[in-house]
Amino acid sequence: MPTPSRWLATGLALICLVGEVRALDPNHTVSQYLREQWTADNGFPGGAVEAITQTADGYLWLGTEKGLVRFDGVNFGLTSSFSEFSGGLVSGLTTDGDGRLCIIFWGAGVLCYRDGKFVNLASILRRRTLEVASSWREEDGASLFTDLIDGILRVRGENVQVLAPPAVLPPSLVLTIAETHDGKIWLGTVAGLFYFEHGRTTRVTGISDKKINCLLPVGDSELWVGTSKGLYRWNGTLFSRVNLTPTLATVEVLALLRDHDGTIWAGTTRGLFRINAFGVSFSDQSDFGSRGINALFEDREGNLWAGGARGLERIRDGIFVTYKPATDSSPSKQDGPVYVDSENRTWFAPAGGGLYVMKDGRAQAVNLSLVHNDVIYSITGRKNEIWIGTQHSGLKHFEYRNGVIGGRTYTQGNGLAENSVFAVYQSPDGAVWAGTLTSGISRFQDGRFVTYTTADGLASNSVSAILQTRDGTIWFATPNGLSSLSRGHWTTYATGDGLPSNSVNCLFEDSSGVLWIGTSRGLAFFKSGRVQVPRDAPDSLREEAFGMSEDNGGWLWIATSDHVLRVSSQKLSNGLRWPAKRQGSEEKQIGGFGPEGKNLVFVNSWPIGCRPVSHREHFCSSTASRRGHYGGQRSHYCSQVSSNSIFS
């Protein structure tokens, strides 16, 4: 087992050596963060985590019931004992002004890293012993300690200052200490809250709970107080209880942290609270053990670390952000089609029924009597106009301006080919194309329908996607090939014309005018009047393709059955040999999200394709059931990705 001294000397850590500190995006819901847990089942040495800190070299350090643990982002290293404090409990960790680690052993002493080894702080300060109960790191790197023998100490480098002797301190054990900018030193004890100022200690009134677990100064005089029966906030004048969720208003608060965006995080016996301008959010952490979250820490990369009875968790922003309807408002956990309109509103329809609209990350159900409980297969529109294709009740149309205005249903009785509309698309001239499951394609314009079938030249009467390219050609993806309609003339392309498969799932036209074709056997594109396949493409581009989109940087994103790929559309369509990364633009596989280990992303306006929206791109796709992708057998997952976070 390596010694602690050798750990600190082994080099740079793998966790976070970056210059700019970023916090978790406060605009995301708690459920949208990526969560990774380490327990005894996957490498964590075991024991409840009581403290977390990070040294200047980037390593993460954990104080646990079993001893001191170092984590480099991949591996854990444990030392279970120190010769000076054999069997002592590591109750706290801190760093000095130079980022060097100090280990606090409850009621026993402090070890600090100096000159390649851990040294007893008492000897550095030329004192007989230190019996530290709690600590606080000041902004300049100095440390405040409550010592059972000498009272409140301020330690800066090798200098120690006695701020308050034991005689003026509270008679009860000090569990936590903190200092606000006004110079008050706050002391949380098992018998209430006190503060030390001008040589005297004063008991604080206004908090009914006696046991004070943690303190968090914010700003000039604000103080947050975690107690055995809830969370309180001092505004400089008085204390008030923080309104958490009604059922958890009196939960025991064990740890507090303020991140670099000003968000307050509270670790409790029941889980994790986030408090910011959007309100209070809660994440159940019951799988971390009955004692809940004991320690919180924000690293230099902006990740949040939580230590609990069973191990360690990292909470971070991901490249992709997953949106889920609230559990009490969504009838299904599986999402259906997604469409982003010109007002940057995102429309989505869960597979179990209903329609939702999301703006600025906030989703609400649309009260639409037109839909009832029918399954929505597809959504499209223009400006405030929305068109919906359904499983059983035909084609729906309504306007939306802060609510549904008007609305009408079109069925076979109105001339629609079939009431099961799987794909719907509105072309630039205002015509609405409705692709049905078994009866061809119906075009609606000027109040009347015109239907096209295989008898007219359509490759199949089952239509899965529709797209009009900039030259005015209308394209139709079907299970029997790719069809086009241009100036009244029909053309069908199949495997004999270059398609990898006759089963075509999705279509997308990029900014250069190339038509991309997603099939059950991979990607193809239409350029210079013919269907082509990327040369020497890797296996991932031969997987079934379900969705495509282009971001603001000109990269093509492809959702396949097992990957999300980012590729250079220009290099692919120009016939350059793979791998493109040798020429500066590489395939990029994004993992780590999606159901059951699948890495899926959806292209908005599914199943047609999408366009960039503002500075963020919306992607969605679907996994088709092996029994066929009709009859509501698709599973849908929706994500959003910021191009800045990927390409910078």
C-alpha positions, -999 to 999 in steps of 0.1 A, spaced: 0 0 0 15 34 -9 22 59 19 3 92 20 36 110 13 42 90 -19 6 97 -30 12 134 -30 45 131 -49 33 109 -77 23 136 -101 -7 153 -116 -42 140 -108 -67 130 -134 -97 148 -118 -96 185 -126 -66 207 -135 -83 236 -152 -79 273 -148 -115 285 -149 -140 273 -123 -174 264 -135 -204 254 -114 -232 231 -123 -256 247 -147 -284 262 -125 -308 261 -154 -309 223 -154 -332 203 -131 -314 181 -106 -325 150 -126 -306 164 -157 -272 162 -141 -250 131 -147 -246 110 -115 -218 86 -109 -215 66 -76 -186 47 -61 -194 22 -34 -177 -10 -21 -192 -27 -52 -171 -8 -76 -138 1 -60 -145 24 -31 -127 12 0 -158 14 22 -168 34 53 -189 65 56 -174 96 40 -171 125 66 -151 150 47 -139 159 11 -112 183 -2 -89 188 -31 -52 196 -30 -32 218 -54 -21 188 -75 -57 180 -83 -62 148 -62 -94 144 -43 -91 134 -6 -117 117 15 -119 114 52 -137 81 60 -145 58 89 -118 35 76 -91 62 72 -78 86 46 -86 79 9 -71 95 -22 -90 94 -55 -74 103 -88 -106 100 -108 -101 63 -115 -85 46 -86 -89 48 -48 -60 45 -24 -65 40 14 -43 44 44 -61 30 75 -37 44 101 -11 70 110 15 63 136 7 95 154 -30 88 157 -35 51 154 -72 43 152 -82 80 151 -113 90 131 -107 113 102 -134 139 109 -122 167 87 -100 177 58 -87 212 48 -60 228 28 -37 257 37 -30 288 16 -6 268 -6 -31 240 -12 -14 215 11 -35 189 28 -43 189 66 -60 159 82 -81 164 113 -85 135 137 -115 142 159 -104 151 194 -69 139 187 -48 161 165 -40 175 130 -15 162 104 -3 186 77 17 179 46 51 195 47 83 188 28 72 155 14 56 140 45 28 144 70 38 163 102 19 167 134 6 203 134 12 206 171 49 202 166 50 227 138 33 252 161 56 242 190 26 230 211 23 199 232 -9 187 215 -40 197 196 -74 182 203 -95 196 174 -133 192 174 -142 214 143 -124 235 117 -131 263 92 -109 274 63 -107 312 59 -106 329 24 -68 337 28 -60 300 35 -57 304 73 -76 278 94 -98 282 124 -98 253 149 -119 247 180 -95 230 203 -107 211 234 -78 225 254 -70 260 241 -103 272 226 -105 289 192 -72 290 173 -63 307 141 -34 289 123 -16 306 94 15 288 82 36 281 113 19 308 133 -9 302 158 -31 328 175 -55 320 204 -87 339 196 -108 327 225 -99 306 255 -122 277 265 -136 297 294 -155 321 271 -168 294 248 -201 276 250 -202 248 276 -214 223 250 -193 205 224 -187 227 193 -196 206 162 -191 232 135 -174 266 132 -176 293 105 -167 330 101 -188 357 84 -173 388 67 -183 410 96 -158 391 118 -183 371 138 -172 335 145 -202 313 146 -202 281 168 -227 253 163 -231 230 193 -253 202 205 -271 228 226 -277 256 201 -260 283 180 -236 309 194 -213 335 180 -180 349 193 -173 386 189 -153 413 208 -140 388 233 -174 373 243 -197 345 233 -234 352 227 -262 326 224 -284 330 193 -322 331 196 -346 324 168 -337 288 161 -357 263 181 -336 233 171 -307 227 195 -283 205 176 -264 225 149 -247 203 124 -233 227 98 -228 264 90 -224 282 57 -216 319 55 -228 337 23 -219 373 14 -212 399 40 -234 388 69 -257 360 56 -255 326 73 -272 293 65 -276 269 94 -282 231 91 -299 216 122 -312 183 133 -347 195 123 -344 216 93 -326 245 75 -324 281 87 -311 314 71 -298 345 89 -302 376 68 -281 398 91 -310 407 113 -330 376 121 -333 339 114 -360 323 94 -367 287 85 -360 278 48 -391 264 31 -381 230 18 -406 205 5 -435 201 29 -428 165 37 -391 172 44 -394 205 62 -378 191 94 -353 168 77 -318 167 94 -293 188 75 -258 174 77 -237 194 51 -240 228 33 -222 242 3 -224 272 -20 -211 267 -55 -195 292 -78 -229 302 -93 -243 310 -59 -265 279 -57 -270 265 -22 -267 227 -18 -278 209 14 -270 173 22 -295 157 45 -304 123 59 -330 119 31 -311 133 1 -298 164 -16 -315 198 -18 -306 225 -43 -318 260 -36 -314 288 -62 -335 314 -81 -357 287 -96 -367 274 -62 -360 243 -42 -352 210 -58 -348 176 -41 -329 145 -51 -335 113 -31 -303 97 -21 -317 69 -1 -294 45 -18 -265 62 -1 -275 47 33 -298 57 61 -274 84 74 -277 104 42 -251 129 28 -224 138 53 -201 159 31 -203 182 1 -175 196 -20 -171 215 -53 -140 207 -73 -121 231 -96 -140 218 -126 -173 227 -111 -184 191 -103 -203 185 -70 -191 156 -48 -213 141 -21 -201 117 5 -224 94 23 -226 63 44 -221 39 15 -196 59 -6 -190 88 -30 -210 104 -57 -200 129 -84 -227 152 -99 -218 170 -131 -231 186 -162 -232 163 -192 -227 171 -229 -263 161 -233 -292 172 -212 -322 149 -208 -357 164 -203 -384 144 -186 -420 155 -179 -428 157 -142 -437 122 -129 -471 135 -117 -480 150 -151 -468 126 -177 -488 94 -184 -457 76 -198 -420 73 -192 -414 69 -229 -414 100 -251 -426 102 -286 -420 128 -314 -402 161 -308 -406 193 -327 -390 227 -321 -409 257 -336 -398 291 -348 -405 305 -313 -379 281 -298 -407 261 -281 -401 224 -279 -432 202 -285 -431 165 -274 -457 138 -270 -452 108 -246 -460 75 -261 -488 70 -236 -507 100 -248 -509 137 -244 -490 167 -257 -465 189 -239 -447 222 -248 -414 233 -232 -400 268 -232 -367 278 -214 -365 243 -199 -400 244 -184 -426 220 -197 -463 221 -194 -492 199 -206 -512 213 -235 -549 210 -229 -559 197 -263 -593 180 -265 -586 172 -302 -561 145 -292 -579 129 -262 -559 98 -253 -547 90 -288 -510 83 -295 -492 111 -314 -469 98 -341 -455 131 -354 -455 169 -350 -447 197 -374 -457 232 -380 -449 268 -391 -448 299 -369 -478 294 -344 -494 267 -365 -491 231 -353 -500 199 -372 -501 165 -355 -503 130 -370 -520 104 -347 -523 67 -344 -561 64 -348 -578 98 -352 -562 113 -383 -545 147 -388 -549 175 -362 -544 212 -368 -544 241 -343 -528 274 -335 -509 281 -303 -504 316 -287 -500 310 -250 -527 284 -253 -546 265 -280 -566 286 -304 -591 269 -325 -584 234 -339 -597 209 -364 -594 172 -371 -591 157 -406 -599 121 -412 -608 97 -441 -642 114 -441 -624 146 -452 -603 129 -479 -573 118 -458 -560 85 -471 -560 68 -437 -566 78 -401 -532 65 -389 -507 92 -398 -472 82 -390 -452 112 -406 -464 148 -411 -445 176 -428 -453 211 -438 -435 224 -469 -425 260 -475 -455 266 -497 -478 258 -468 -489 224 -481 -491 196 -454 -480 161 -463 -494 132 -442 -476 99 -446 -498 70 -434 -491 36 -422 -506 16 -450 -524 39 -475 -497 62 -490 -492 99 -487 -519 126 -486 -512 163 -496 -534 189 -480 -536 224 -496 -563 249 -503 -588 228 -483 -585 196 -502 -565 163 -500 -547 146 -529 -534 111 -522 -504 93 -538 -498 56 -535 -476 29 -551 -500 31 -581 -486 66 -587 -449 57 -582 -445 58 -544 -421 30 -533 -444 18 -505 -477 28 -490 -460 30 -456 -442 63 -452 -418 69 -423 -403 104 -431 -409 133 -455 -386 162 -465 -385 189 -492 -351 199 -503 -341 233 -515 -346 225 -552 -383 218 -545 -381 180 -546 -402 161 -521 -386 130 -506 -403 101 -490 -386 75 -468 -403 41 -469 -396 4 -460 -392 -3 -497 -368 24 -508 -365 62 -512 -390 80 -534 -389 115 -548 -415 137 -564 -403 166 -586 -424 185 -611 -450 157 -612 -424 130 -618 -418 101 -594 -384 84 -590 -375 56 -566 -341 46 -554 -333 12 -539 -302 -9 -531 -296 -13 -568 -291 25 -570 -267 26 -541 -288 25 -509 -273 3 -482 -308 -10 -475 -343 -4 -489 -356 3 -454 -352 41 -450 -359 56 -416 -350 93 -418 -339 122 -441 -320 154 -436 -306 181 -459 -274 198 -447 -264 234 -452 -246 226 -484 -276 210 -500 -266 173 -496 -295 150 -487 -285 125 -460 -304 92 -458 -306 70 -427 -313 34 -434 -315 1 -415 -279 -6 -426 -263 27 -422 -258 61 -438 -260 72 -474 -263 106 -491 -277 119 -524 -254 143 -543 -248 151 -579 -280 132 -589 -271 98 -574 -271 79 -541 -237 74 -525 -222 57 -494 -193 72 -474 -161 55 -485 -144 32 -460 -168 41 -433 -164 25 -399 -189 0 -385 -207 26 -365 -218 43 -397 -232 10 -409 -255 7 -379 -292 14 -383 -297 52 -384 -327 68 -367 -320 105 -368 -297 132 -382 -291 169 -376 -265 196 -383 -252 220 -356 -241 256 -360 -205 245 -366 -214 225 -397 -210 190 -380 -234 163 -389 -249 144 -359 -262 109 -364 -282 87 -340 -277 50 -347 -289 19 -329 -258 20 -306 -240 54 -309 -243 91 -313 -218 102 -339 -204 136 -348 -188 137 -383 -177 161 -409 -205 161 -435 -182 179 -460 -155 153 -458 -180 124 -459 -198 138 -489 -166 147 -507 -155 111 -508 -125 114 -485 -114 82 -470 -120 73 -434 -109 80 -407 -115 117 -411 -97 124 -378 -64 120 -397 -74 151 -416 -87 172 -387 -124 162 -385 -131 130 -367 -160 107 -360 -169 113 -323 -188 87 -304 -206 102 -274 -214 77 -246 -227 76 -211 -264 83 -215 -296 66 -227 -317 37 -216 -302 4 -207 -267 15 -218 -279 26 -253 -264 59 -265 -292 75 -282 -300 111 -293 -331 124 -310 -333 148 -339 -361 173 -334 -391 173 -358 -387 135 -357 -389 116 -380 -380 143 -405 -349 160 -392 -341 193 -376 -326 227 -379 -304 245 -353 -323 266 -328 -306 296 -313 -272 285 -298 -284 251 -287 -293 221 -309 -321 197 -302 -317 161 -312 -340 132 -310 -343 97 -325 -361 65 -317 -353 28 -313 -375 7 -334 -389 -24 -320 -377 -55 -338 -414 -64 -343 -416 -33 -365 -417 4 -358 -454 8 -363 -483 6 -339 -466 27 -312 -437 3 -309 -410 30 -309 -392 41 -277 -382 78 -277 -356 98 -257 -350 135 -260 -319 155 -253 -304 189 -259 -267 197 -264 -249 230 -263 -225 233 -292 -202 254 -270 -197 226 -245 -187 202 -272 -166 221 -297 -147 244 -275 
